[in-house]
């Protein structure tokens, strides 16, 4: 089940859930899009969609290609 407050913004392959892992460059790098019910200002993460890559975490959508 999807946690309450999650809006189905993170998706891959047509499936929407609370997170989505995508690999790029033949597995040499990755992006994880994930949704939060509340912002975490101390980590500069937003309510809703955020992105984690090997370079760190950022608010908003992950780039389409790495």
N, C-alpha and C positions, 0 to 999 in steps of 0.2 A: 504494500500500500504506500501511497505517496503521503508524506507528512502534511498536516493542515497548513494552509498559507502558501503552499508551493503552487506556482502558476503554470507549470509545464513549459517554461521558457527554454530550459536546456534540453536539447534533443540531438540525437544522431540516428541516422538510418530510419527516420520517421517515428521512432519511439521517443516519447517525452517522459521524463522522470525527474527526480531531484538532482541527478548528476549525469554527466556523459563524458566518457573517455575517448579521445581520438588520438591516434598516432600519426606522425608525419615523417617524411624523409626515411622511409623504410624502417621505421622504428627507432630512429636516432633521436627524436624529440616527440613531445606529446603536448596535449592541452586537455584539461579537465574543466568543463563548464559545470557550475553547480549553483544551486539556488539556496538562499538563506531567508528565513522567516523574518529576521530582524537585521539591521545594519550592525556592524562591529567597527565603530569609528577608530578604535585603537589599532586595528589591522587595516584600516582604509578599505573595508569591504562594505558593499551596499546591500540593502534589503533587495531581494530578487536575484538577478543573474550576476555571477562573478566568474572569474577565470583563473586557473592555476596552470602555470607552465614551469619549466626548469628555471626560468628567470625570476619567478615569484608569483604572487597573487595580485590581481587587479579587479576593480569593479567593472561590470559590463560584460559584454559578449567576448568570447574568444575569437581571435582572427581566424578566417576561413582556411588559411594555409600557413604553415610555419616555414 
